[in-house]
Amino acid sequence: MDPVTPKHPGSSQVYTVNWARSLNPAAIVTVSTWTVPTGITKVTDAIVSGGLSTSIQLSGGLDGTDYRLVNTVTTSDGETLVADCPLLVRRS
């Protein structure tokens, strides 16, 4: 996820984590779990790009708040990988 571009509290946006560089050759993501803090809402999530990325759609959030989401994935070769995903919520 790109922590540089803030999310507006009134928007609903999709964010993506690209796992391709972290995966072993020929491995894909088979399970994805997101930990979303109180105050922001997970609308939906998915495994995308043929199993090389994960996505989450988020809505809400309190203006001026910095959130930390965690995406934990399991790969086809049995590895567990974790990404910390900062998210800034700003009106402007």
Secondary structure, 3 states (H helix, E strand, C coil): CCCCCCECCCCEEEEEEECHHHCCCCCCEEEEEEECCCCEEEEEEEEEHHHCEEEEEEEECCCCCEEEEEEEEEECCCCEEEEEEEEEECCC
